[in-house]
Amino acid sequence: MSEIHRNIRRLPALAVAMGVLALAGCGGSSSTTTSSTASTTSPPAASTPATTTSSTSSTTPSGALALAANPEGQLAYSTKTLTASAGKVTIDFTNMSPLDHNMTIESSSHKIVGATPTFQGSTKPLTLDLKPGTYKFFCSVPGHRMAGMEGTLTVK
């Protein structure tokens, strides 16, 4: 068999191999953005260390407010502002950061009204009965609040 005939017989295998390589190189990513229709909106996710946090608040599918520690290890929350109606308020705090964090709620008179435990790698809910007013939420791990890990919870 001639050299040309052997090379022609290899063409289909070569074409398949090149197609597989082309598809593998295309790679892709998909992102899904969800939002809920409550009295708040979902913030955009921080994607780089230079990204600042959003000033809107978000809710979980259960209707609880959602707050997360920066998953990249920055001393920041996903938002600086949360808004809720007076009464029973649940905040689902997620910490997927490599650092331990918590969420502590303080009244305008600087009284601690509630806190999650300090943890890492999961979500912990905090449910409080809150009157209208302005509250601060912050991480009470030493140095974290001073580094900027705090925000405002407005209860209407």
LUMTINU-861868 format. One line per field, with one value per residue (C-alpha): residue number from 1; residue in one letter; x, y, z. Coordinates in steps of 0.2 Angstrom, whole numbers, plus 2048, in hexadecimal, padded with zeros to 3 digits. Layout:
k c(NUM, ...)
r c(a, ...)
X c(X, ...)
Y c(Y, ...)
Z c(Z, ...)
This chain:
k c(1, 2, 3, 4, 5, 6, 7, 8, 9, 10, 11, 12, 13, 14, 15, 16, 17, 18, 19, 20, 21, 22, 23, 24, 25, 26, 27, 28, 29, 30, 31, 32, 33, 34, 35, 36, 37, 38, 39, 40, 41, 42, 43, 44, 45, 46, 47, 48, 49, 50, 51, 52, 53, 54, 55, 56, 57, 58, 59, 60, 61, 62, 63, 64, 65, 66, 67, 68, 69, 70, 71, 72, 73, 74, 75, 76, 77, 78, 79, 80, 81, 82, 83, 84, 85, 86, 87, 88, 89, 90, 91, 92, 93, 94, 95, 96, 97, 98, 99, 100, 101, 102, 103, 104, 105, 106, 107, 108, 109, 110, 111, 112, 113, 114, 115, 116, 117, 118, 119, 120, 121, 122, 123, 124, 125, 126, 127, 128, 129, 130, 131, 132, 133, 134, 135, 136, 137, 138, 139, 140, 141, 142, 143, 144, 145, 146, 147, 148, 149, 150, 151, 152, 153, 154, 155, 156)
r c(m, s, e, i, h, r, n, i, r, r, l, p, a, l, a, v, a, m, g, v, l, a, l, a, g, c, g, g, s, s, s, t, t, t, s, s, t, a, s, t, t, s, p, p, a, a, s, t, p, a, t, t, t, s, s, t, s, s, t, t, p, s, g, a, l, a, l, a, a, n, p, e, g, q, l, a, y, s, t, k, t, l, t, a, s, a, g, k, v, t, i, d, f, t, n, m, s, p, l, d, h, n, m, t, i, e, s, s, s, h, k, i, v, g, a, t, p, t, f, q, g, s, t, k, p, l, t, l, d, l, k, p, g, t, y, k, f, f, c, s, v, p, g, h, r, m, a, g, m, e, g, t, l, t, v, k)
X c(800, 807, 80B, 7FD, 7F0, 7F6, 7F5, 7E3, 7DD, 7E4, 7DA, 7CA, 7D3, 7DD, 7CD, 7C4, 7D4, 7D4, 7C2, 7C4, 7D2, 7C9, 7BA, 7C5, 7CD, 7BD, 7B9, 7AC, 7A4, 792, 78C, 77B, 774, 765, 75B, 74C, 73E, 73D, 740, 752, 75D, 76B, 77D, 789, 796, 7A8, 7B4, 7C4, 7CE, 7CC, 7B9, 7AF, 7A0, 78F, 783, 773, 76D, 767, 75B, 75B, 74D, 746, 744, 752, 75F, 76F, 781, 791, 7A3, 7AF, 7B3, 7C5, 7CA, 7C8, 7C2, 7B1, 79F, 795, 78C, 78D, 77A, 76C, 759, 74B, 73A, 738, 734, 73B, 74B, 755, 767, 76F, 782, 78D, 7A0, 7A9, 7B9, 7C9, 7C8, 7BC, 7AE, 79E, 790, 78C, 77D, 77F, 771, 773, 776, 785, 77C, 780, 76F, 774, 783, 787, 795, 7A6, 7A8, 7AE, 7A7, 794, 785, 77E, 76D, 76A, 758, 754, 745, 749, 741, 742, 753, 765, 770, 782, 788, 79A, 7A7, 7AC, 7BC, 7CA, 7D0, 7C2, 7B6, 7C4, 7CA, 7B9, 7AE, 79E, 78E, 77D, 76D, 75E, 74E, 73E)
Y c(800, 811, 81F, 829, 81C, 819, 82C, 82D, 81F, 829, 839, 834, 830, 840, 84A, 843, 846, 858, 85B, 854, 860, 86F, 86B, 869, 879, 882, 880, 88B, 891, 894, 89F, 8A0, 8B0, 8AE, 8BC, 8BB, 8C7, 8CD, 8DE, 8DC, 8D7, 8CB, 8D3, 8CF, 8C2, 8C9, 8C1, 8C9, 8CF, 8E1, 8E0, 8EA, 8E4, 8E8, 8F3, 8E9, 8DB, 8CA, 8BC, 8AA, 89F, 89D, 8B0, 8B2, 8C0, 8B9, 8BF, 8B6, 8B9, 8BC, 8AA, 8AF, 8B4, 8C7, 8CE, 8D3, 8CE, 8CC, 8DC, 8EC, 8EE, 8E3, 8E8, 8DF, 8E2, 8E3, 8D3, 8C2, 8C4, 8B5, 8B8, 8A9, 8AC, 8A2, 8A0, 897, 8A2, 899, 8A3, 8A2, 8AF, 8B3, 8C0, 8CA, 8D6, 8E6, 8F3, 906, 906, 8FA, 8EB, 8DA, 8D3, 8C3, 8BA, 8AA, 89F, 8A1, 894, 890, 886, 887, 891, 896, 89F, 8AC, 8B1, 8C0, 8CA, 8DC, 8EC, 8FA, 902, 902, 8F4, 8EF, 8DE, 8D9, 8CB, 8CB, 8C1, 8CD, 8D9, 8D4, 8E2, 8EF, 8E9, 8ED, 8DD, 8E6, 8ED, 8F5, 8EC, 8F7, 8F1, 8FA)
Z c(800, 7FC, 808, 801, 804, 816, 81A, 812, 81D, 82C, 828, 831, 841, 840, 83C, 84C, 857, 851, 854, 866, 869, 862, 86D, 87C, 879, 877, 88A, 890, 8A0, 8A4, 8B1, 8B8, 8C0, 8CB, 8D4, 8DF, 8DF, 8F1, 8F8, 8F4, 8E5, 8E3, 8E2, 8D5, 8DB, 8DE, 8D1, 8D4, 8E3, 8DC, 8DC, 8E8, 8F1, 8EC, 8F6, 8F3, 8FD, 8F8, 8FD, 8FD, 8F5, 907, 908, 914, 911, 90B, 910, 90B, 910, 901, 8FB, 8F6, 908, 907, 917, 90F, 90E, 8FE, 902, 90D, 90E, 913, 915, 91E, 924, 937, 940, 93E, 933, 92D, 925, 91D, 91F, 914, 917, 909, 90D, 912, 922, 931, 932, 93A, 939, 948, 949, 953, 957, 955, 968, 965, 96E, 966, 961, 959, 950, 947, 94D, 946, 938, 927, 918, 91A, 91D, 92E, 930, 93D, 941, 94B, 950, 94B, 94D, 940, 941, 93B, 940, 93C, 936, 938, 93A, 94D, 949, 94F, 942, 935, 939, 939, 928, 921, 924, 929, 922, 926, 928, 927, 92E, 928)
